[in-house]
Amino acid sequence: MRHTLIPINLKKALRHEYHIRALVVLLFMLSVSGIIGIVSMMPAFVYVKTESDNISKTLSALQKSAGNIDGKNIDNDAAKQANILALFNDQSKGKTNNSTIIDSIISVRGNVRITSLAISRTGSTTIVVTIQGVAPTRDSLINFKNQLATVTPGNKIDLPISALAKSKDIQYSLTLTNEKMP
């Protein structure tokens, strides 16, 4: 037992005061940690709340639009899409897209490499495409030329004979002319 010169009734009061102060400090620390926890959770709460509001608005809009779906809306959407396509066709004036020409050339190239491709319009209906590259064999180059001739009616292919002088790794430059392409 510890011996002090403090009387027993004051000793009990001192212990009681010590326990009360320890409890107050503990409750203060718990309240501070609770406040810090609440403040740190606030951004997540705001984010979840805004996402919940957005989802509920979207859901209500979808439910309203699901109730309004009928043949008239579908017809109106189809008419709008047709107007957009007509506007695009008017802007392009019926001309063939360069990407369509490139796709058709690439689709028939086989194992022939294309290193350069130039497209020019020399007239209102004439397109000249200059293709350069490397062909692994003479047969593959001739096959590529024949495939290009059959892609679109009216294609004329100019391949210089000098390109066929080598039998392997042939560097070529050919010109495709089409006068009927719009």
SELUM-782782 format. One record per residue (C-alpha): residue number from 1; x, y, z. Coordinates in Angstrom, 3 decimals, always signed. Layout:
<sites>
   pos         c1         c2         c3
   NUM          X          Y          Z
...
</sites>
This chain:
<sites>
   pos         c1         c2         c3
     1     +0.000     +0.000     +0.000
     2     +1.147     +3.482     -0.742
     3     +1.544     +5.717     +2.164
     4     +0.819     +9.366     +1.784
     5     +0.175    +12.068     +4.278
     6     -3.150    +12.995     +2.606
     7     -6.170    +12.057     +4.652
     8     -8.339     +9.210     +3.314
     9    -11.435    +11.323     +2.551
    10     -9.294    +13.767     +0.510
    11     -7.571    +10.818     -1.133
    12    -10.977     +9.496     -2.265
    13    -11.992    +12.943     -3.515
    14     -8.682    +13.236     -5.418
    15     -9.205     +9.836     -7.087
    16    -12.779    +10.764     -7.928
    17    -11.574    +14.088     -9.446
    18     -8.840    +12.235    -11.400
    19    -11.373     +9.762    -12.866
    20    -13.733    +12.590    -13.833
    21    -10.931    +14.528    -15.588
    22     -9.750    +11.356    -17.383
    23    -13.336    +10.723    -18.518
    24    -13.680    +14.341    -19.721
    25    -10.420    +14.090    -21.701
    26    -11.538    +10.741    -23.191
    27    -14.930    +12.166    -24.205
    28    -13.236    +15.256    -25.669
    29    -10.900    +13.053    -27.753
    30    -13.827    +10.916    -28.936
    31    -15.826    +13.997    -29.940
    32    -12.861    +15.500    -31.798
    33    -12.238    +12.219    -33.659
    34    -15.969    +12.014    -34.457
    35    -15.954    +15.543    -35.868
    36    -12.836    +14.788    -37.931
    37    -14.510    +11.609    -39.234
    38    -17.674    +13.464    -40.200
    39    -15.741    +16.238    -41.952
    40    -13.597    +13.724    -43.846
    41    -16.696    +11.849    -45.019
    42    -18.392    +15.021    -46.302
    43    -16.889    +15.006    -49.856
    44    -17.918    +11.380    -50.347
    45    -21.418    +12.186    -49.115
    46    -21.738    +15.143    -51.499
    47    -20.503    +13.017    -54.413
    48    -22.914    +10.167    -53.670
    49    -25.797    +12.598    -53.202
    50    -25.211    +14.327    -56.559
    51    -24.829    +10.992    -58.360
    52    -28.040     +9.765    -56.735
    53    -29.881    +12.900    -57.876
    54    -28.533    +12.541    -61.427
    55    -29.526     +8.882    -61.612
    56    -33.014     +9.581    -60.272
    57    -33.480    +12.418    -62.822
    58    -32.303    +10.146    -65.643
    59    -34.579     +7.356    -64.471
    60    -37.602     +9.645    -64.298
    61    -36.826    +11.011    -67.772
    62    -36.552     +7.472    -69.133
    63    -39.836     +6.503    -67.513
    64    -41.523     +9.544    -69.031
    65    -40.067     +8.851    -72.465
    66    -41.021     +5.162    -72.228
    67    -44.608     +6.245    -71.714
    68    -44.458     +8.533    -74.773
    69    -42.945     +6.048    -77.248
    70    -45.150     +5.519    -80.248
    71    -44.787     +5.271    -83.991
    72    -44.830     +9.056    -84.462
    73    -41.622     +9.568    -82.465
    74    -39.856     +6.838    -84.388
    75    -41.021     +8.339    -87.686
    76    -39.849    +11.793    -86.573
    77    -36.417    +10.421    -85.626
    78    -36.139     +8.619    -88.963
    79    -37.098    +11.811    -90.809
    80    -34.446    +13.785    -88.875
    81    -31.799    +11.191    -89.746
    82    -32.847    +11.283    -93.401
    83    -32.557    +15.090    -93.395
    84    -29.055    +14.856    -91.906
    85    -28.032    +12.344    -94.590
    86    -29.518    +14.522    -97.325
    87    -27.611    +17.517    -95.962
    88    -24.374    +15.496    -95.962
    89    -24.992    +14.344    -99.538
    90    -25.686    +17.934   -100.597
    91    -22.421    +19.108    -99.049
    92    -20.396    +16.348   -100.691
    93    -22.276    +16.922   -104.007
    94    -22.400    +13.172   -104.591
    95    -18.611    +12.837   -104.804
    96    -16.940     +9.679   -103.655
    97    -15.168     +9.967   -100.340
    98    -11.380     +9.621   -100.353
    99    -11.677     +7.136    -97.496
   100    -13.885     +4.922    -99.688
   101    -11.246     +4.945   -102.419
   102     -8.474     +4.147    -99.932
   103    -10.526     +1.322    -98.382
   104    -11.157     -0.245   -101.779
   105     -7.439     -0.093   -102.641
   106     -6.357     -1.543    -99.306
   107     -8.934     -4.336    -99.534
   108     -7.344     -5.746   -102.701
   109     -3.653     -5.162   -101.948
   110     -2.953     -8.682   -100.632
   111     +0.684     -8.962    -99.519
   112     +1.778     -5.890   -101.503
   113     +2.963     -3.034    -99.267
   114     +1.746     +0.480    -99.960
   115     +4.128     +3.230    -98.856
   116     +2.505     +6.243   -100.496
   117     -0.934     +7.029   -101.854
   118     -1.988    +10.319   -103.481
   119     -5.511    +11.101   -104.660
   120     -6.285    +14.004   -106.980
   121     -9.339    +15.038   -108.934
   122     -8.423    +16.255   -112.387
   123    -11.962    +16.870   -113.575
   124    -15.478    +16.804   -112.252
   125    -15.666    +13.016   -112.771
   126    -12.009    +12.017   -113.076
   127     -9.956    +10.751   -110.167
   128     -6.252     +9.947   -110.402
   129     -4.668     +7.847   -107.660
   130     -0.902     +7.398   -107.546
   131     +0.188     +4.387   -105.495
   132     +3.779     +3.630   -104.536
   133     +5.129     +0.730   -102.536
   134     +7.016     -2.543   -102.490
   135     +5.751     -5.854   -103.852
   136     +7.358     -9.110   -102.678
   137     +7.137    -10.772   -106.136
   138     +6.308     -9.898   -109.735
   139     +3.196    -12.124   -109.623
   140     +1.834    -10.372   -106.524
   141     +2.287     -6.972   -108.214
   142     +0.487     -8.118   -111.379
   143     -2.277     -9.639   -109.248
   144     -2.623     -6.324   -107.348
   145     -2.847     -4.430   -110.664
   146     -5.541     -6.812   -111.953
   147     -7.513     -6.565   -108.701
   148     -7.421     -2.759   -108.874
   149     -8.755     -2.889   -112.439
   150    -11.768     -4.928   -111.282
   151    -12.621     -2.894   -108.161
   152    -14.583     -0.220   -110.023
   153    -15.681     -0.271   -113.648
   154    -13.668     +2.187   -115.706
   155    -10.392     +1.868   -113.778
   156     -7.300     +2.265   -115.949
   157     -4.005     +1.191   -114.388
   158     -0.659     +2.431   -115.685
   159     +2.212     +0.289   -114.407
   160     +5.565     +0.940   -116.072
   161     +7.278     -2.163   -117.462
   162    +10.465     -1.137   -115.658
   163     +8.685     -2.048   -112.407
   164     +8.517     -5.658   -113.589
   165    +12.255     -5.932   -114.308
   166    +13.070     -7.417   -110.897
   167    +11.552    -10.675   -109.661
   168    +11.583     -9.959   -105.883
   169    +11.203     -6.888   -103.656
   170     +9.927     -4.718   -106.491
   171     +9.533     -1.024   -105.842
   172     +6.599     +0.134   -107.928
   173     +4.686     +3.275   -108.766
   174     +1.378     +2.845   -110.518
   175     -1.345     +5.281   -111.524
   176     -5.038     +4.435   -111.301
   177     -7.347     +6.639   -113.371
   178    -11.123     +6.471   -113.201
   179    -13.212     +8.757   -115.352
   180    -16.641     +7.449   -114.407
   181    -16.385     +7.867   -110.619
   182    -18.688    +10.666   -109.379
</sites>
